[in-house]
Amino acid sequence: MYRFSIGDENWIIIFSSHLSLEQNEKEEIIRSIAIMGPQWAAFSHGESFVIFQKLVGAIVVRIEKIPSLILTVSAAVSRDRWYINENNKVEPYENK
């Protein structure tokens, strides 16, 4: 669990227990979330957003504002696991 403030709001970042991430990956995710701060702070309770990050890949974050201000990192999907559906054909995203 990590704590930080944006303005007068105190936020908590937690990582879902099923995620297996190295410490440097967690630090990169936290850094990316912090940089984006003012943008996601305007999102509503229950919304999610995705950050595409070079080291980790696609990071899925869920926002909770009730009862506390919590960001839950629920998934981290490496680039080699991205797929795209074009013209009813699903292919690895890297091929695009």
GUKOLZA-911882 format. One record per residue: residue in three letters; x, y, z of N, C-alpha, C, O in turn. Coordinates in steps of 0.001 Angstrom, whole numbers, always signed. Layout:
BEGIN
> ala; X; Y; Z; X; Y; Z; X; Y; Z; X; Y; Z
...
//
This chain:
BEGIN
> met; +852; -1165; +0; +0; +0; +0; +902; +1235; +0; +1913; +1287; +701
> tyr; +512; +2224; -802; +1267; +3460; -917; +311; +4626; -721; -822; +4593; -1203
> arg; +760; +5646; -22; -73; +6818; +252; +578; +8057; -354; +1801; +8196; -354
> phe; -273; +8964; -876; +212; +10246; -1367; -943; +11230; -1394; -2101; +10846; -1234
> ser; -622; +12497; -1597; -1644; +13547; -1591; -1653; +14292; -2913; -616; +14503; -3541
> ile; -2853; +14684; -3316; -3047; +15611; -4428; -3931; +16711; -3876; -5094; +16482; -3545
> gly; -3373; +17905; -3780; -4117; +18991; -3156; -4404; +18637; -1712; -3497; +18295; -953
> asp; -5670; +18721; -1337; -6044; +18396; +46; -6600; +16981; +184; -7160; +16633; +1223
> glu; -6448; +16161; -864; -6964; +14788; -829; -5823; +13790; -607; -4773; +13880; -1243
> asn; -6043; +12858; +286; -5077; +11793; +551; -5533; +10519; -150; -6634; +10026; +96
> trp; -4686; +9993; -1018; -4995; +8813; -1811; -4147; +7631; -1358; -3066; +7789; -790
> ile; -4680; +6437; -1632; -3972; +5191; -1357; -3913; +4405; -2664; -4913; +4296; -3374
> ile; -2747; +3862; -2975; -2607; +2953; -4118; -2384; +1560; -3549; -1495; +1344; -2727
> ile; -3210; +614; -4003; -3004; -780; -3614; -2902; -1635; -4875; -3430; -1277; -5929
> phe; -2233; -2740; -4751; -2080; -3686; -5849; -2903; -4924; -5519; -2796; -5458; -4415
> ser; -3719; -5383; -6456; -4510; -6596; -6238; -3588; -7732; -5818; -2470; -7860; -6316
> ser; -4067; -8542; -4908; -3233; -9604; -4335; -2799; -10649; -5362; -1795; -11329; -5150
> his; -3524; -10792; -6454; -3163; -11796; -7454; -2025; -11346; -8375; -1489; -12158; -9129
> leu; -1650; -10060; -8322; -586; -9556; -9187; +783; -9953; -8652; +1048; -9868; -7453
> ser; +1636; -10384; -9554; +3011; -10713; -9193; +3922; -9734; -9929; +4267; -9942; -11093
> leu; +4304; -8666; -9232; +5112; -7617; -9844; +6402; -7418; -9060; +6427; -7539; -7835
> glu; +7461; -7114; -9780; +8731; -6773; -9147; +8622; -5372; -8546; +7760; -4590; -8945
> gln; +9485; -5061; -7600; +9456; -3753; -6951; +9651; -2620; -7958; +8977; -1595; -7863
> asn; +10564; -2787; -8922; +10783; -1727; -9911; +9555; -1527; -10799; +9300; -410; -11249
> glu; +8792; -2588; -11058; +7560; -2455; -11837; +6513; -1682; -11040; +5826; -818; -11584
> lys; +6395; -1994; -9756; +5461; -1253; -8901; +5824; +225; -8851; +4948; +1088; -8917
> glu; +7115; +515; -8734; +7560; +1906; -8684; +7226; +2646; -9972; +6823; +3808; -9929
> glu; +7387; +1988; -11121; +7039; +2607; -12405; +5537; +2864; -12503; +5114; +3902; -13011
> ile; +4742; +1928; -12020; +3287; +2106; -12026; +2907; +3283; -11141; +2111; +4129; -11546
> ile; +3462; +3346; -9945; +3161; +4445; -9021; +3572; +5778; -9636; +2830; +6757; -9550
> arg; +4740; +5820; -10250; +5214; +7044; -10894; +4254; +7480; -12009; +3929; +8662; -12121
> ser; +3808; +6538; -12820; +2873; +6858; -13905; +1548; +7384; -13369; +1003; +8352; -13898
> ile; +1031; +6752; -12323; -228; +7197; -11714; -62; +8595; -11128; -948; +9437; -11274
> ala; +1058; +8844; -10472; +1289; +10153; -9854; +1381; +11254; -10905; +845; +12345; -10708
> ile; +2052; +10979; -12012; +2174; +11969; -13085; +804; +12313; -13652; +537; +13470; -13977
> met; -53; +11327; -13770; -1388; +11515; -14339; -2358; +12155; -13349; -3424; +12622; -13751
> gly; -2007; +12186; -12061; -2844; +12611; -10947; -4014; +13534; -11184; -5155; +13126; -10963
> pro; -3790; +14760; -11624; -4914; +15686; -11778; -5982; +15184; -12753; -7150; +15550; -12625
> gln; -5600; +14356; -13719; -6567; +13844; -14693; -7488; +12794; -14076; -8707; +12893; -14213
> trp; -6923; +11784; -13397; -7782; +10733; -12846; -8508; +11181; -11596; -9507; +10566; -11221
> ala; -8040; +12237; -10932; -8724; +12723; -9734; -10138; +13203; -10062; -10998; +13249; -9182
> ala; -10377; +13559; -11318; -11699; +14032; -11738; -12644; +12884; -12101; -13839; +13116; -12281
> phe; -12138; +11654; -12211; -12989; +10518; -12544; -13920; +10195; -11387; -13656; +10561; -10242
> ser; -15003; +9513; -11693; -16004; +9157; -10685; -15669; +7837; -9998; -14885; +7031; -10497
> his; -16288; +7645; -8841; -16173; +6394; -8091; -16594; +5227; -8982; -17623; +5295; -9655
> gly; -15810; +4173; -8986; -16140; +2971; -9743; -15592; +2952; -11158; -15638; +1912; -11815
> glu; -15076; +4071; -11647; -14517; +4098; -12995; -13134; +3456; -13003; -12487; +3316; -11965
> ser; -12704; +3075; -14189; -11366; +2518; -14376; -10673; +3266; -15500; -11316; +3923; -16318
> phe; -9355; +3159; -15527; -8595; +3715; -16640; -7400; +2808; -16903; -7029; +1983; -16068
> val; -6805; +2980; -18085; -5668; +2167; -18498; -4504; +3097; -18822; -4675; +4116; -19492
> ile; -3336; +2737; -18345; -2106; +3436; -18697; -1240; +2439; -19468; -1037; +1308; -19024
> phe; -736; +2864; -20618; +200; +2037; -21372; +1607; +2509; -21010; +1968; +3661; -21247
> gln; +2387; +1605; -20437; +3692; +1947; -19894; +4731; +999; -20483; +4479; -202; -20580
> lys; +5881; +1510; -20874; +6876; +692; -21582; +7375; -512; -20783; +7458; -1612; -21327
> leu; +7704; -330; -19523; +8270; -1422; -18733; +7244; -2500; -18407; +7531; -3690; -18539
> val; +6057; -2094; -17985; +5059; -3030; -17463; +4058; -3464; -18524; +3670; -4632; -18557
> gly; +3637; -2559; -19382; +2614; -2852; -20380; +1355; -2062; -20099; +1427; -887; -19739
> ala; +200; -2692; -20258; -1093; -2052; -19999; -1437; -2239; -18522; -1469; -3360; -18014
> ile; -1690; -1129; -17853; -1978; -1144; -16417; -3425; -721; -16228; -3813; +367; -16654
> val; -4224; -1566; -15597; -5635; -1262; -15350; -5780; -812; -13900; -5364; -1504; -12970
> val; -6386; +374; -13730; -6538; +962; -12400; -8006; +1294; -12161; -8650; +1921; -13003
> arg; -8532; +874; -11014; -9925; +1164; -10625; -9920; +2240; -9545; -9074; +2232; -8650
> ile; -10871; +3163; -9638; -10971; +4275; -8694; -12104; +4023; -7711; -13226; +3699; -8100
> glu; -11789; +4178; -6436; -12805; +4119; -5381; -12731; +5428; -4612; -11649; +5869; -4222
> lys; -13866; +6038; -4402; -13902; +7289; -3641; -14746; +7167; -2385; -14788; +8086; -1568
> ile; -15426; +6021; -2228; -16287; +5810; -1067; -15877; +4491; -423; -15876; +3495; -1147
> pro; -15545; +4377; +792; -15488; +5428; +1807; -14163; +6182; +1800; -14055; +7239; +2423
> ser; -13134; +5648; +1093; -11825; +6298; +1052; -11403; +6504; -390; -12009; +5951; -1308
> leu; -10370; +7294; -586; -9833; +7555; -1918; -8754; +6518; -2211; -7618; +6630; -1750
> ile; -9141; +5500; -2996; -8257; +4363; -3246; -8142; +4112; -4742; -9139; +4129; -5464
> leu; -6923; +3880; -5197; -6660; +3438; -6561; -6162; +2006; -6465; -5157; +1733; -5807
> thr; -6867; +1092; -7121; -6470; -316; -7093; -5913; -706; -8451; -6611; -629; -9462
> val; -4663; -1123; -8473; -4061; -1648; -9692; -4539; -3090; -9794; -4093; -3960; -9045
> ser; -5455; -3331; -10735; -6103; -4639; -10799; -5491; -5569; -11838; -5687; -6783; -11774
> ala; -4744; -5007; -12804; -4121; -5855; -13821; -2932; -5135; -14432; -2911; -3908; -14541
> ala; -1955; -5915; -14824; -812; -5430; -15589; -581; -6463; -16684; -241; -7613; -16405
> val; -769; -6043; -17928; -707; -6967; -19059; +486; -6594; -19931; +522; -5512; -20518
> ser; +1461; -7494; -20013; +2651; -7208; -20815; +2279; -7133; -22295; +1302; -7735; -22740
> arg; +3077; -6387; -23034; +2784; -6116; -24446; +2631; -7390; -25278; +1872; -7407; -26247
> asp; +3333; -8438; -24914; +3237; -9680; -25687; +1906; -10403; -25480; +1658; -11436; -26101
> arg; +1057; -9868; -24617; -279; -10428; -24375; -1389; -9516; -24895; -2560; -9736; -24585
> trp; -1037; -8493; -25682; -2040; -7600; -26266; -2490; -8171; -27608; -1685; -8675; -28392
> tyr; -3788; -8080; -27849; -4362; -8550; -29107; -5298; -7490; -29650; -5826; -6668; -28901
> ile; -5500; -7515; -30962; -6402; -6566; -31598; -7329; -7326; -32540; -6915; -8261; -33226
> asn; -8584; -6908; -32558; -9588; -7510; -33428; -9860; -6536; -34568; -10438; -5469; -34365
> glu; -9439; -6917; -35759; -9698; -6119; -36954; -10264; -7028; -38030; -9712; -8087; -38326
> asn; -11370; -6595; -38608; -12002; -7361; -39687; -12273; -8806; -39284; -12018; -9734; -40051
> asn; -12794; -8985; -38067; -13133; -10303; -37529; -11945; -11255; -37460; -12105; -12471; -37566
> lys; -10775; -10701; -37285; -9572; -11503; -37125; -8806; -10949; -35927; -8496; -9759; -35878
> val; -8504; -11814; -34965; -7777; -11392; -33774; -6311; -11789; -33941; -5982; -12955; -34155
> glu; -5441; -10778; -33837; -4010; -11002; -34008; -3246; -10319; -32880; -3755; -9398; -32241
> pro; -2019; -10781; -32641; -1198; -10069; -31656; -1034; -8609; -32069; -831; -8306; -33244
> tyr; -1124; -7725; -31109; -1030; -6291; -31367; +336; -5914; -31924; +438; -4979; -32717
> glu; +1367; -6610; -31530; +2726; -6317; -31991; +2846; -6390; -33504; +3712; -5734; -34082
> asn; +2002; -7168; -34154; +2063; -7303; -35607; +1498; -6089; -36325; +1606; -5990; -37547
> lys; +901; -5172; -35590; +279; -3995; -36207; +1212; -2831; -36202; +858; -1753; -36681
//
